[in-house]
Structures are given as structure tokens and as C-alpha cells.
Amino acid sequence: MKELRNLTEKFGKKEVFLKILKIPISRRKKWDYLINDKLNELDLNGNFKKEREELSFYKKEGIEFITFLDEEYPEILKKIPDPPLGLFVKGSFKKDFLGVSIVGTRRCSSYGKRIAEELGEFLSNHKITVISGLAYGIDSAAHKGALKGSGFTYAILGSGVNYIYPSLNRGLAERIVKNGALISEYPPDTPPLKFRFPERNRIISGLSKAVVVVEAPEKSGALITVSFALEQGREVFAIPGPFYSEKSRGVHMLIRDGAQILVDFSDLIKFLGIEEKESKEVHLTEEEKALLYRIPDTPTYVDNFLEDPSLLPILISLEEKGVVKSFPGNVYMRVKWR
């Protein structure tokens, strides 16, 4: 890539890559021009004033542009078959991190949401970066869980980092910027288009050591991420759901085809080769134990298990200890504790 080296030495890596990035041809063609020293055919015209101004503006907005040639570009992402030319990052991004992606359907069940959130928090507390796509459903739950923990989370967007989609997740995006990063291969003000979401999925898996699928119907977009993960040599874990649930059919198909069943969150810790933290022991009174065993592990209306109103303080105590979770409408469920 002699031509590229000459250009970057003269005008700067970020300026050159930004100009190439904006050329309206496919990413694969751009790589072809770069690798085969045909940049002269792109007519870059040698004027990079506009790119310098744009980079200066991005910096003021707290956006960093990391090119493929920069030291900050993750080594794990360089090795995938179709790496991004560069990444626009808003937030705190570390080159060296251990990442696991959590993906699944936007229309998840309360079961799927609970699993994704708990898994996100578990990984975060073990200093594993949780990676997902900021979509509704499983993605959002995974990010929220990670934010509850002590680690970081990265949201890979199918739009620019200034164009949050879905818009209702702007608040979540702001929280991620403070405890992780929004990441995109598209310029900051790029709107979301349908084809960009499958494209970003290769980055989700590319930044990860493993991909966990929580809930996914047969034709879920999460299965596109799995395809990229297999192509990239990543390990795929699947969390089974109810047998008749359409939301879990895609997951069950993955298990049938050879994906690893995630029986316990610690399976991931063992796979990644890190030491599991000791869990805090939850101390329950005999009265609390008796009520806990009557509460189902699926969302259930309170009157179905709490016949005596005098037991309400015990229910509240169980919730405070984190072994019971409440939902709107006086709905409760028992959760697994560690």
C-alpha cells in the first residue's frame, strides 16, 4: 500500500481515510483500491482541507475517528474478513478489552429480557465488555444490565453516532457514552438505513470473543450476527427457551446445529479463561424462604401466590435482597441469586 503510505505521510491518516470513506463506492472496492495501490484512480485531488475541518468539528463534539492504521484500532477487528476502514467513537473506547456480545430479538419476552439484563450485569462485574446493537429488546436489556455492573458496554450502531436509532433509546445512549462508547463505521450524522444493520452486525461479532444469543425467532437478524461470528471463528453460545415459543425457535435451531448451550453464566467465564468472582451469599429468614419457594420463576400476578396480605412486608424484603423482581401491575417473579 505504497500510495496510501505516501498520502498519509503527507496529509495525515485520519484526513485520507475520512475522504476515502466518503467516496460513494462499496467498502470492498475501497479495500481493493487500497491493497492494490490504485488510489490514483479514486481522484482524491490532494485537497484535504474539508476533512481537517470535519475532524476538528467531530473532536469538539467528543467524537474520535480511529482509522485502520491507528494504534487505537482493535487488533481483534483487524483480523475479520471485511474490517471497517475506520471507526467513529463517542465515549470511552479501549483498544485492549475482552468483549462478549449479547444479541437477540427486538420483540423479546420478559424471560429473554431478564436473562439478557442479568447476563450483561454478570459479565460487566467480571470486567468483560458487553457488546450489542442498541436495538429494542435483547440489545437494550444487555446494555442496561452492563450499566448496572462495574464494567463497560459498547453499542455498535447502524447509523452515525449522532443519529440514535431507535430515538427512544437516546437516554440509554447517553448513559452508555459515560460508561462505554457508541461506535459506528459511518460518519456521525449518517441516518439509519435497512442495509446498514446487517453490516454493523459483523462489527458486533468482530469485536467479541464470543456471541451469546438469548432469544431469536427463526428469521431473526440476530442470526445474521451468528453467521458473521462463525465466519470470523467466534464461539457461539445459545440460551434455550420454552419449547413452543416462536421467540426461541431460532435459538433452538442453533443448538441443533452445534452452538454451545449456555447452562450457567459461569460457562462463559470458563471459556474466556478468567476467574469467576465469588458471589455474595444471600441470607434469608425461614419465613422468606417459605414465601420465595411459592413465587414462580415467570412473571405472576401477586394474588396468585400471596393469599395472606400480612406477608407483603416479607415480599418487599425479598425484593430488596434481589431474589424477587417486581413488574408494573403487581406482577412478581423469583430470580436466580448468586
Secondary structure, DSSP 4 states (H G I P E B T S, - for coil): -HHHHHHHHHH-HHHHHHHHHHSSS-HHHHHHHHHTT-GGGG--TT--HHHHHHHHHHHHTTEEEEETTSTTS-HHHHTSSS--SEEEEEE---SS--EEEEE--SS--HHHHHHHHHHHHHHHHTTPEEEE---TTHHHHHHHHHHHTTS-EEEE-SS-TTS-SSGGGHHHHHHHHHTEEEEESS-TTPPP-TTHHHHHHHHHHHT-SEEEE----TT-THHHHHHHHHHTT-EEEE----TT-GGGHHHHHHHHTTPEE--STHHHHHHHT-PPPPPPPPP--HHHHHHHTTS-SS-EEGGGT---GGGHHHHHHHHHTTSEEEETTTEEEE----
